[in-house]
Amino acid sequence: LGLPSSSSCASPNPALTFCVKTHDRLYYMVAPSAEAMRIWMDVIVTGAEGYTQFMN
């Protein structure tokens, strides 16, 4: 999970674009606002941490 560099993708709004990297592929997502982007990133990280703990 992270913010892509400006040259890595063509986004309608690079400042609100973030990517989610999985084993199979990379997903680029564009949020409607900076606040929504922070919320989505927090939810995704929290879910990934919970899944990691569940698998141990």
mmCIF file of the N, C-alpha and C atoms, coordinates in Angstrom:
data_MODEL
# 
_entry.id   MODEL 
# 
loop_
_atom_site.group_PDB 
_atom_site.id 
_atom_site.type_symbol 
_atom_site.label_atom_id 
_atom_site.label_alt_id 
_atom_site.label_comp_id 
_atom_site.label_asym_id 
_atom_site.label_entity_id 
_atom_site.label_seq_id 
_atom_site.pdbx_PDB_ins_code 
_atom_site.Cartn_x 
_atom_site.Cartn_y 
_atom_site.Cartn_z 
_atom_site.occupancy 
_atom_site.B_iso_or_equiv 
_atom_site.pdbx_formal_charge 
_atom_site.auth_seq_id 
_atom_site.auth_comp_id 
_atom_site.auth_asym_id 
_atom_site.auth_atom_id 
_atom_site.pdbx_PDB_model_num 
ATOM 1   N N  . LEU A 1 1  ? 0.857   -1.165  0.000   1.00 0.00 ? 1  LEU A N  1 
ATOM 2   C CA . LEU A 1 1  ? 0.000   0.000   0.000   1.00 0.00 ? 1  LEU A CA 1 
ATOM 3   C C  . LEU A 1 1  ? 0.891   1.211   0.000   1.00 0.00 ? 1  LEU A C  1 
ATOM 4   N N  . GLY A 1 2  ? 0.623   2.140   -0.874  1.00 0.00 ? 2  GLY A N  1 
ATOM 5   C CA . GLY A 1 2  ? 1.453   3.326   -0.899  1.00 0.00 ? 2  GLY A CA 1 
ATOM 6   C C  . GLY A 1 2  ? 0.984   4.323   -1.912  1.00 0.00 ? 2  GLY A C  1 
ATOM 7   N N  . LEU A 1 3  ? 1.742   5.381   -2.017  1.00 0.00 ? 3  LEU A N  1 
ATOM 8   C CA . LEU A 1 3  ? 1.454   6.422   -2.977  1.00 0.00 ? 3  LEU A CA 1 
ATOM 9   C C  . LEU A 1 3  ? 2.382   6.226   -4.165  1.00 0.00 ? 3  LEU A C  1 
ATOM 10  N N  . PRO A 1 4  ? 1.831   6.166   -5.384  1.00 0.00 ? 4  PRO A N  1 
ATOM 11  C CA . PRO A 1 4  ? 2.685   5.952   -6.545  1.00 0.00 ? 4  PRO A CA 1 
ATOM 12  C C  . PRO A 1 4  ? 3.465   7.213   -6.886  1.00 0.00 ? 4  PRO A C  1 
ATOM 13  N N  . SER A 1 5  ? 4.613   7.010   -7.539  1.00 0.00 ? 5  SER A N  1 
ATOM 14  C CA . SER A 1 5  ? 5.346   8.182   -8.018  1.00 0.00 ? 5  SER A CA 1 
ATOM 15  C C  . SER A 1 5  ? 4.560   8.789   -9.165  1.00 0.00 ? 5  SER A C  1 
ATOM 16  N N  . SER A 1 6  ? 4.780   10.051  -9.427  1.00 0.00 ? 6  SER A N  1 
ATOM 17  C CA . SER A 1 6  ? 3.991   10.747  -10.444 1.00 0.00 ? 6  SER A CA 1 
ATOM 18  C C  . SER A 1 6  ? 4.174   10.154  -11.828 1.00 0.00 ? 6  SER A C  1 
ATOM 19  N N  . SER A 1 7  ? 5.289   9.465   -12.091 1.00 0.00 ? 7  SER A N  1 
ATOM 20  C CA . SER A 1 7  ? 5.529   8.909   -13.416 1.00 0.00 ? 7  SER A CA 1 
ATOM 21  C C  . SER A 1 7  ? 5.049   7.467   -13.563 1.00 0.00 ? 7  SER A C  1 
ATOM 22  N N  . SER A 1 8  ? 4.572   6.854   -12.485 1.00 0.00 ? 8  SER A N  1 
ATOM 23  C CA . SER A 1 8  ? 4.249   5.429   -12.548 1.00 0.00 ? 8  SER A CA 1 
ATOM 24  C C  . SER A 1 8  ? 2.861   5.128   -13.094 1.00 0.00 ? 8  SER A C  1 
ATOM 25  N N  . CYS A 1 9  ? 1.974   6.093   -13.111 1.00 0.00 ? 9  CYS A N  1 
ATOM 26  C CA . CYS A 1 9  ? 0.638   5.835   -13.638 1.00 0.00 ? 9  CYS A CA 1 
ATOM 27  C C  . CYS A 1 9  ? 0.008   7.129   -14.126 1.00 0.00 ? 9  CYS A C  1 
ATOM 28  N N  . ALA A 1 10 ? -0.938  6.989   -15.048 1.00 0.00 ? 10 ALA A N  1 
ATOM 29  C CA . ALA A 1 10 ? -1.672  8.146   -15.531 1.00 0.00 ? 10 ALA A CA 1 
ATOM 30  C C  . ALA A 1 10 ? -2.990  8.189   -14.776 1.00 0.00 ? 10 ALA A C  1 
ATOM 31  N N  . SER A 1 11 ? -3.103  9.115   -13.851 1.00 0.00 ? 11 SER A N  1 
ATOM 32  C CA . SER A 1 11 ? -4.289  9.206   -13.007 1.00 0.00 ? 11 SER A CA 1 
ATOM 33  C C  . SER A 1 11 ? -5.009  10.521  -13.283 1.00 0.00 ? 11 SER A C  1 
ATOM 34  N N  . PRO A 1 12 ? -6.332  10.509  -13.177 1.00 0.00 ? 12 PRO A N  1 
ATOM 35  C CA . PRO A 1 12 ? -7.060  11.772  -13.315 1.00 0.00 ? 12 PRO A CA 1 
ATOM 36  C C  . PRO A 1 12 ? -6.748  12.736  -12.177 1.00 0.00 ? 12 PRO A C  1 
ATOM 37  N N  . ASN A 1 13 ? -6.261  12.206  -11.038 1.00 0.00 ? 13 ASN A N  1 
ATOM 38  C CA . ASN A 1 13 ? -5.894  13.053  -9.907  1.00 0.00 ? 13 ASN A CA 1 
ATOM 39  C C  . ASN A 1 13 ? -4.748  12.381  -9.149  1.00 0.00 ? 13 ASN A C  1 
ATOM 40  N N  . PRO A 1 14 ? -3.494  12.594  -9.587  1.00 0.00 ? 14 PRO A N  1 
ATOM 41  C CA . PRO A 1 14 ? -2.362  11.917  -8.951  1.00 0.00 ? 14 PRO A CA 1 
ATOM 42  C C  . PRO A 1 14 ? -2.244  12.158  -7.446  1.00 0.00 ? 14 PRO A C  1 
ATOM 43  N N  . ALA A 1 15 ? -2.642  13.329  -6.977  1.00 0.00 ? 15 ALA A N  1 
ATOM 44  C CA . ALA A 1 15 ? -2.527  13.628  -5.542  1.00 0.00 ? 15 ALA A CA 1 
ATOM 45  C C  . ALA A 1 15 ? -3.448  12.751  -4.695  1.00 0.00 ? 15 ALA A C  1 
ATOM 46  N N  . LEU A 1 16 ? -4.499  12.218  -5.300  1.00 0.00 ? 16 LEU A N  1 
ATOM 47  C CA . LEU A 1 16 ? -5.456  11.386  -4.558  1.00 0.00 ? 16 LEU A CA 1 
ATOM 48  C C  . LEU A 1 16 ? -5.406  9.920   -4.996  1.00 0.00 ? 16 LEU A C  1 
ATOM 49  N N  . THR A 1 17 ? -4.315  9.539   -5.641  1.00 0.00 ? 17 THR A N  1 
ATOM 50  C CA . THR A 1 17 ? -4.143  8.175   -6.126  1.00 0.00 ? 17 THR A CA 1 
ATOM 51  C C  . THR A 1 17 ? -3.242  7.397   -5.178  1.00 0.00 ? 17 THR A C  1 
ATOM 52  N N  . PHE A 1 18 ? -3.631  6.172   -4.868  1.00 0.00 ? 18 PHE A N  1 
ATOM 53  C CA . PHE A 1 18 ? -2.783  5.292   -4.076  1.00 0.00 ? 18 PHE A CA 1 
ATOM 54  C C  . PHE A 1 18 ? -2.848  3.905   -4.686  1.00 0.00 ? 18 PHE A C  1 
ATOM 55  N N  . CYS A 1 19 ? -1.903  3.052   -4.338  1.00 0.00 ? 19 CYS A N  1 
ATOM 56  C CA . CYS A 1 19 ? -1.888  1.718   -4.921  1.00 0.00 ? 19 CYS A CA 1 
ATOM 57  C C  . CYS A 1 19 ? -1.890  0.664   -3.827  1.00 0.00 ? 19 CYS A C  1 
ATOM 58  N N  . VAL A 1 20 ? -2.494  -0.464  -4.152  1.00 0.00 ? 20 VAL A N  1 
ATOM 59  C CA . VAL A 1 20 ? -2.536  -1.619  -3.275  1.00 0.00 ? 20 VAL A CA 1 
ATOM 60  C C  . VAL A 1 20 ? -1.848  -2.748  -4.025  1.00 0.00 ? 20 VAL A C  1 
ATOM 61  N N  . LYS A 1 21 ? -0.768  -3.266  -3.455  1.00 0.00 ? 21 LYS A N  1 
ATOM 62  C CA . LYS A 1 21 ? -0.004  -4.334  -4.083  1.00 0.00 ? 21 LYS A CA 1 
ATOM 63  C C  . LYS A 1 21 ? -0.408  -5.662  -3.466  1.00 0.00 ? 21 LYS A C  1 
ATOM 64  N N  . THR A 1 22 ? -0.823  -6.609  -4.312  1.00 0.00 ? 22 THR A N  1 
ATOM 65  C CA . THR A 1 22 ? -1.146  -7.959  -3.863  1.00 0.00 ? 22 THR A CA 1 
ATOM 66  C C  . THR A 1 22 ? -0.122  -8.920  -4.459  1.00 0.00 ? 22 THR A C  1 
ATOM 67  N N  . HIS A 1 23 ? -0.253  -10.191 -4.138  1.00 0.00 ? 23 HIS A N  1 
ATOM 68  C CA . HIS A 1 23 ? 0.659   -11.187 -4.714  1.00 0.00 ? 23 HIS A CA 1 
ATOM 69  C C  . HIS A 1 23 ? 0.526   -11.248 -6.224  1.00 0.00 ? 23 HIS A C  1 
ATOM 70  N N  . ASP A 1 24 ? -0.674  -11.015 -6.722  1.00 0.00 ? 24 ASP A N  1 
ATOM 71  C CA . ASP A 1 24 ? -0.954  -11.203 -8.144  1.00 0.00 ? 24 ASP A CA 1 
ATOM 72  C C  . ASP A 1 24 ? -0.856  -9.939  -8.991  1.00 0.00 ? 24 ASP A C  1 
ATOM 73  N N  . ARG A 1 25 ? -1.155  -8.794  -8.402  1.00 0.00 ? 25 ARG A N  1 
ATOM 74  C CA . ARG A 1 25 ? -1.168  -7.573  -9.219  1.00 0.00 ? 25 ARG A CA 1 
ATOM 75  C C  . ARG A 1 25 ? -1.133  -6.323  -8.360  1.00 0.00 ? 25 ARG A C  1 
ATOM 76  N N  . LEU A 1 26 ? -1.086  -5.195  -9.036  1.00 0.00 ? 26 LEU A N  1 
ATOM 77  C CA . LEU A 1 26 ? -1.064  -3.884  -8.402  1.00 0.00 ? 26 LEU A CA 1 
ATOM 78  C C  . LEU A 1 26 ? -2.355  -3.169  -8.776  1.00 0.00 ? 26 LEU A C  1 
ATOM 79  N N  . TYR A 1 27 ? -3.059  -2.659  -7.783  1.00 0.00 ? 27 TYR A N  1 
ATOM 80  C CA . TYR A 1 27 ? -4.306  -1.933  -8.018  1.00 0.00 ? 27 TYR A CA 1 
ATOM 81  C C  . TYR A 1 27 ? -4.073  -0.456  -7.743  1.00 0.00 ? 27 TYR A C  1 
ATOM 82  N N  . TYR A 1 28 ? -4.436  0.408   -8.682  1.00 0.00 ? 28 TYR A N  1 
ATOM 83  C CA . TYR A 1 28 ? -4.363  1.847   -8.492  1.00 0.00 ? 28 TYR A CA 1 
ATOM 84  C C  . TYR A 1 28 ? -5.768  2.352   -8.213  1.00 0.00 ? 28 TYR A C  1 
ATOM 85  N N  . MET A 1 29 ? -5.912  3.113   -7.139  1.00 0.00 ? 29 MET A N  1 
ATOM 86  C CA . MET A 1 29 ? -7.221  3.626   -6.734  1.00 0.00 ? 29 MET A CA 1 
ATOM 87  C C  . MET A 1 29 ? -7.152  5.133   -6.582  1.00 0.00 ? 29 MET A C  1 
ATOM 88  N N  . VAL A 1 30 ? -8.244  5.789   -6.960  1.00 0.00 ? 30 VAL A N  1 
ATOM 89  C CA . VAL A 1 30 ? -8.326  7.239   -6.845  1.00 0.00 ? 30 VAL A CA 1 
ATOM 90  C C  . VAL A 1 30 ? -9.469  7.566   -5.894  1.00 0.00 ? 30 VAL A C  1 
ATOM 91  N N  . ALA A 1 31 ? -9.159  8.293   -4.843  1.00 0.00 ? 31 ALA A N  1 
ATOM 92  C CA . ALA A 1 31 ? -10.167 8.668   -3.845  1.00 0.00 ? 31 ALA A CA 1 
ATOM 93  C C  . ALA A 1 31 ? -10.809 10.004  -4.232  1.00 0.00 ? 31 ALA A C  1 
ATOM 94  N N  . PRO A 1 32 ? -12.015 10.255  -3.755  1.00 0.00 ? 32 PRO A N  1 
ATOM 95  C CA . PRO A 1 32 ? -12.678 11.528  -4.063  1.00 0.00 ? 32 PRO A CA 1 
ATOM 96  C C  . PRO A 1 32 ? -12.121 12.719  -3.286  1.00 0.00 ? 32 PRO A C  1 
ATOM 97  N N  . SER A 1 33 ? -11.391 12.444  -2.198  1.00 0.00 ? 33 SER A N  1 
ATOM 98  C CA . SER A 1 33 ? -10.817 13.524  -1.392  1.00 0.00 ? 33 SER A CA 1 
ATOM 99  C C  . SER A 1 33 ? -9.618  12.982  -0.618  1.00 0.00 ? 33 SER A C  1 
ATOM 100 N N  . ALA A 1 34 ? -8.810  13.897  -0.089  1.00 0.00 ? 34 ALA A N  1 
ATOM 101 C CA . ALA A 1 34 ? -7.659  13.480  0.717   1.00 0.00 ? 34 ALA A CA 1 
ATOM 102 C C  . ALA A 1 34 ? -8.117  12.727  1.967   1.00 0.00 ? 34 ALA A C  1 
ATOM 103 N N  . GLU A 1 35 ? -9.195  13.178  2.565   1.00 0.00 ? 35 GLU A N  1 
ATOM 104 C CA . GLU A 1 35 ? -9.717  12.506  3.764   1.00 0.00 ? 35 GLU A CA 1 
ATOM 105 C C  . GLU A 1 35 ? -10.176 11.090  3.433   1.00 0.00 ? 35 GLU A C  1 
ATOM 106 N N  . ALA A 1 36 ? -10.875 10.922  2.318   1.00 0.00 ? 36 ALA A N  1 
ATOM 107 C CA . ALA A 1 36 ? -11.325 9.584   1.911   1.00 0.00 ? 36 ALA A CA 1 
ATOM 108 C C  . ALA A 1 36 ? -10.129 8.677   1.624   1.00 0.00 ? 36 ALA A C  1 
ATOM 109 N N  . MET A 1 37 ? -9.077  9.229   1.021   1.00 0.00 ? 37 MET A N  1 
ATOM 110 C CA . MET A 1 37 ? -7.884  8.431   0.738   1.00 0.00 ? 37 MET A CA 1 
ATOM 111 C C  . MET A 1 37 ? -7.253  7.944   2.039   1.00 0.00 ? 37 MET A C  1 
ATOM 112 N N  . ARG A 1 38 ? -7.128  8.816   3.024   1.00 0.00 ? 38 ARG A N  1 
ATOM 113 C CA . ARG A 1 38 ? -6.556  8.418   4.317   1.00 0.00 ? 38 ARG A CA 1 
ATOM 114 C C  . ARG A 1 38 ? -7.410  7.336   4.977   1.00 0.00 ? 38 ARG A C  1 
ATOM 115 N N  . ILE A 1 39 ? -8.713  7.473   4.909   1.00 0.00 ? 39 ILE A N  1 
ATOM 116 C CA . ILE A 1 39 ? -9.614  6.477   5.508   1.00 0.00 ? 39 ILE A CA 1 
ATOM 117 C C  . ILE A 1 39 ? -9.449  5.135   4.811   1.00 0.00 ? 39 ILE A C  1 
ATOM 118 N N  . TRP A 1 40 ? -9.468  5.127   3.478   1.00 0.00 ? 40 TRP A N  1 
ATOM 119 C CA . TRP A 1 40 ? -9.313  3.877   2.735   1.00 0.00 ? 40 TRP A CA 1 
ATOM 120 C C  . TRP A 1 40 ? -7.977  3.221   3.032   1.00 0.00 ? 40 TRP A C  1 
ATOM 121 N N  . MET A 1 41 ? -6.899  3.999   3.059   1.00 0.00 ? 41 MET A N  1 
ATOM 122 C CA . MET A 1 41 ? -5.586  3.427   3.335   1.00 0.00 ? 41 MET A CA 1 
ATOM 123 C C  . MET A 1 41 ? -5.554  2.821   4.737   1.00 0.00 ? 41 MET A C  1 
ATOM 124 N N  . ASP A 1 42 ? -6.149  3.509   5.708   1.00 0.00 ? 42 ASP A N  1 
ATOM 125 C CA . ASP A 1 42 ? -6.182  2.991   7.079   1.00 0.00 ? 42 ASP A CA 1 
ATOM 126 C C  . ASP A 1 42 ? -6.987  1.696   7.156   1.00 0.00 ? 42 ASP A C  1 
ATOM 127 N N  . VAL A 1 43 ? -8.126  1.646   6.489   1.00 0.00 ? 43 VAL A N  1 
ATOM 128 C CA . VAL A 1 43 ? -8.976  0.450   6.496   1.00 0.00 ? 43 VAL A CA 1 
ATOM 129 C C  . VAL A 1 43 ? -8.252  -0.730  5.852   1.00 0.00 ? 43 VAL A C  1 
ATOM 130 N N  . ILE A 1 44 ? -7.574  -0.488  4.739   1.00 0.00 ? 44 ILE A N  1 
ATOM 131 C CA . ILE A 1 44 ? -6.875  -1.567  4.042   1.00 0.00 ? 44 ILE A CA 1 
ATOM 132 C C  . ILE A 1 44 ? -5.723  -2.095  4.894   1.00 0.00 ? 44 ILE A C  1 
ATOM 133 N N  . VAL A 1 45 ? -4.943  -1.204  5.486   1.00 0.00 ? 45 VAL A N  1 
ATOM 134 C CA . VAL A 1 45 ? -3.823  -1.632  6.332   1.00 0.00 ? 45 VAL A CA 1 
ATOM 135 C C  . VAL A 1 45 ? -4.335  -2.389  7.559   1.00 0.00 ? 45 VAL A C  1 
ATOM 136 N N  . THR A 1 46 ? -5.381  -1.888  8.194   1.00 0.00 ? 46 THR A N  1 
ATOM 137 C CA . THR A 1 46 ? -5.949  -2.553  9.365   1.00 0.00 ? 46 THR A CA 1 
ATOM 138 C C  . THR A 1 46 ? -6.457  -3.950  8.997   1.00 0.00 ? 46 THR A C  1 
ATOM 139 N N  . GLY A 1 47 ? -7.124  -4.066  7.859   1.00 0.00 ? 47 GLY A N  1 
ATOM 140 C CA . GLY A 1 47 ? -7.612  -5.372  7.411   1.00 0.00 ? 47 GLY A CA 1 
ATOM 141 C C  . GLY A 1 47 ? -6.470  -6.333  7.122   1.00 0.00 ? 47 GLY A C  1 
ATOM 142 N N  . ALA A 1 48 ? -5.408  -5.845  6.489   1.00 0.00 ? 48 ALA A N  1 
ATOM 143 C CA . ALA A 1 48 ? -4.258  -6.695  6.196   1.00 0.00 ? 48 ALA A CA 1 
ATOM 144 C C  . ALA A 1 48 ? -3.573  -7.152  7.486   1.00 0.00 ? 48 ALA A C  1 
ATOM 145 N N  . GLU A 1 49 ? -3.462  -6.269  8.449   1.00 0.00 ? 49 GLU A N  1 
ATOM 146 C CA . GLU A 1 49 ? -2.858  -6.642  9.736   1.00 0.00 ? 49 GLU A CA 1 
ATOM 147 C C  . GLU A 1 49 ? -3.725  -7.690  10.443  1.00 0.00 ? 49 GLU A C  1 
ATOM 148 N N  . GLY A 1 50 ? -5.022  -7.507  10.408  1.00 0.00 ? 50 GLY A N  1 
ATOM 149 C CA . GLY A 1 50 ? -5.923  -8.474  11.028  1.00 0.00 ? 50 GLY A CA 1 
ATOM 150 C C  . GLY A 1 50 ? -5.835  -9.829  10.358  1.00 0.00 ? 50 GLY A C  1 
ATOM 151 N N  . TYR A 1 51 ? -5.728  -9.849  9.047   1.00 0.00 ? 51 TYR A N  1 
ATOM 152 C CA . TYR A 1 51 ? -5.609  -11.106 8.317   1.00 0.00 ? 51 TYR A CA 1 
ATOM 153 C C  . TYR A 1 51 ? -4.301  -11.801 8.677   1.00 0.00 ? 51 TYR A C  1 
ATOM 154 N N  . THR A 1 52 ? -3.218  -11.034 8.782   1.00 0.00 ? 52 THR A N  1 
ATOM 155 C CA . THR A 1 52 ? -1.913  -11.596 9.145   1.00 0.00 ? 52 THR A CA 1 
ATOM 156 C C  . THR A 1 52 ? -1.982  -12.232 10.529  1.00 0.00 ? 52 THR A C  1 
ATOM 157 N N  . GLN A 1 53 ? -2.605  -11.544 11.488  1.00 0.00 ? 53 GLN A N  1 
ATOM 158 C CA . GLN A 1 53 ? -2.721  -12.090 12.839  1.00 0.00 ? 53 GLN A CA 1 
ATOM 159 C C  . GLN A 1 53 ? -3.598  -13.337 12.851  1.00 0.00 ? 53 GLN A C  1 
ATOM 160 N N  . PHE A 1 54 ? -4.655  -13.337 12.056  1.00 0.00 ? 54 PHE A N  1 
ATOM 161 C CA . PHE A 1 54 ? -5.566  -14.477 11.985  1.00 0.00 ? 54 PHE A CA 1 
ATOM 162 C C  . PHE A 1 54 ? -4.848  -15.711 11.441  1.00 0.00 ? 54 PHE A C  1 
ATOM 163 N N  . MET A 1 55 ? -3.933  -15.515 10.484  1.00 0.00 ? 55 MET A N  1 
ATOM 164 C CA . MET A 1 55 ? -3.244  -16.636 9.852   1.00 0.00 ? 55 MET A CA 1 
ATOM 165 C C  . MET A 1 55 ? -2.133  -17.214 10.737  1.00 0.00 ? 55 MET A C  1 
ATOM 166 N N  . ASN A 1 56 ? -1.700  -16.481 11.769  1.00 0.00 ? 56 ASN A N  1 
ATOM 167 C CA . ASN A 1 56 ? -0.633  -16.983 12.654  1.00 0.00 ? 56 ASN A CA 1 
ATOM 168 C C  . ASN A 1 56 ? -1.186  -17.803 13.784  1.00 0.00 ? 56 ASN A C  1 
# 
